Amino acid sequence: MLPPIDLRSDTVTRPTAGMRRAMMRAPVGDDGFGEDPTVRRLEEYVADLLGQEAGLFLPSGTMGNQIALQLWAQPGEEVLLDAEAHILHYEGGAPERYAGVRLRPIPAVRGLLRAEDLYAGGAMDWEVRTRLVCLENTHNRGGGAIYPLEPFKSLVDRARALQLRVHLDGARLWHAHVATGLPLSAWSGQVDSVMVSFSKGLGAPAGSMLCANQEAIREARRIRKRMGGGMRQVGILAAAALYALENGHLEALAADHEKARILAEGLAGVPGIRVDPESVETNIVILEVEDHPVEVFLARLAEAGVWMVPFGPGRLRAVTHRDVSRKDIEEAIRRIRRLLRRG
Ligand SMILES: Cc1ncc(COP(=O)(O)O)c(C=O)c1O
């Protein structure tokens, strides 16, 4: 059995020795009382980076998105989002179960909405009240697509004109920043709330953050507690995120983008696989395979020592990250070519 090359997700990254040392040394306190100095430092640091007033450290990105839904919409009210959104597909039905909101999925190319897609109901008694728009940048099911800034601004303007709040699922906003050179706040400074993750490409073992204005974050703390997300001496986790941000893990995402391009270019033209290298903007590569069902191909791929995940009918997702090298990517391409030659 060949040593596997794990391209299932960037969440598989492991904390480095330096990160572990930083975690061990972190000053801590009871975050329930707002007294963990490392958590507070991270919250201030990240809120500032994102152009928001305040931050709230959270166990997961899902919790950040779900808190945002509860902040900005009441049960029975409507939330607009693109039809491929993470909130819709991968959060276990939490919007309906916990926030009690109605989701209105809007078809969009690569998950990126346009200003003219937004429509708000509620003027008439019989219409559901629309309260919130959720945007995702980079877009996971959209193959790591980045929101271009001008259309993003127009979307936010249109949402404001319709008196809608805007939440940004920025689990991988870091990648949009590194790929474009634009500041994170170019996107996140415009919205009412933003969630970012530390446990994906940045390589921390856990943690995400919701940022918004002071008042919203005070309310978000209550909702976090109600959802069972209250934490105590979690400075040890916040230290991992701080370490990543202060020790080059953010800048290193550029290498992940490069590896994703190499993977896509290496697989383009391989019989049995369809991939468009032009569409690869960050660290996610979507492959279409002719083998049916897709699970059969995935199993053969795993036997050949390459791990990916299914991503809808006939589709696979590969994600590059700091724990796979350029050599690993070249080896993955060789293994896949060999597998498909054998038929
Ligand atoms: C775009 C996006 N949003 C939210 C999440 C949820 O993060 P978590 O797995 O930490 O709950 C993910 C996780 O992969 C994601 O890709």
The ligand as an SDF file (V2000), in Angstrom:
LIG
                    3D

 16 16  0  0  0  0  0  0  0  0999 V2000
  -17.1190   27.5830    3.2330 C   0  0  0  0  0  0  0  0  0  0  0  0
  -17.2230   26.9100    4.5690 C   0  0  0  0  0  0  0  0  0  0  0  0
  -17.9840   27.4580    5.5130 N   0  0  0  0  0  0  0  0  0  0  0  0
  -18.1060   26.9020    6.7300 C   0  0  0  0  0  0  0  0  0  0  0  0
  -17.4350   25.7550    7.0650 C   0  0  0  0  0  0  0  0  0  0  0  0
  -17.6630   25.1480    8.4210 C   0  0  0  0  0  0  0  0  0  0  0  0
  -16.5510   25.0670    9.2260 O   0  0  0  0  0  0  0  0  0  0  0  0
  -16.4410   23.9560   10.3620 P   0  0  0  0  0  0  0  0  0  0  0  0
  -16.1390   22.6690    9.6730 O   0  0  0  0  0  0  0  0  0  0  0  0
  -15.3250   24.4600   11.2320 O   0  0  0  0  0  0  0  0  0  0  0  0
  -17.7360   23.9110   11.0830 O   0  0  0  0  0  0  0  0  0  0  0  0
  -16.6150   25.1440    6.1060 C   0  0  0  0  0  0  0  0  0  0  0  0
  -15.8950   23.8940    6.4240 C   0  0  0  0  0  0  0  0  0  0  0  0
  -15.3120   23.2510    5.5920 O   0  0  0  0  0  0  0  0  0  0  0  0
  -16.5200   25.7260    4.8160 C   0  0  0  0  0  0  0  0  0  0  0  0
  -15.7980   25.1610    3.8450 O   0  0  0  0  0  0  0  0  0  0  0  0
  1  2  1  0
  2  3  1  0
  2 15  2  0
  3  4  2  0
  4  5  1  0
  5  6  1  0
  5 12  2  0
  6  7  1  0
  7  8  1  0
  8  9  2  0
  8 10  1  0
  8 11  1  0
 12 13  1  0
 12 15  1  0
 13 14  2  0
 15 16  1  0
M  END
$$$$
